[in-house]
Amino acid sequence: MPEEKTTREMVYEISRDVKWICTTLQRMEKTHEDFEARLRGLEGWRQTKTGEERRTCRIGAGAGGLVGGVVAVLVRVLGGW
């Protein structure tokens, strides 16, 4: 029959296990914080990229409207169809 552990040995084992669990949880929290920081960075980059794309679309729409207006004026001045 295996020898039973004393109370002191069990307390020592439990203490060691609790320390290991605490250390593991701290590492998990650190990893989570790093992941969260990378995620926030990607979200910021995405918002910047989306803003640039919207700005480009607005410039294109503005230029198209301006060209359309100029063409309308020229057609009117030259006695269009």
Secondary structure, 3 states (H helix, E strand, C coil): CCCCCCHHHHHHHHHHHHHHHHHHHHHHHHHHHHHHHHHHHHHHHHHHHHHHHHHHHHHHHHHHHHHHHHHHHHHHHCCCC
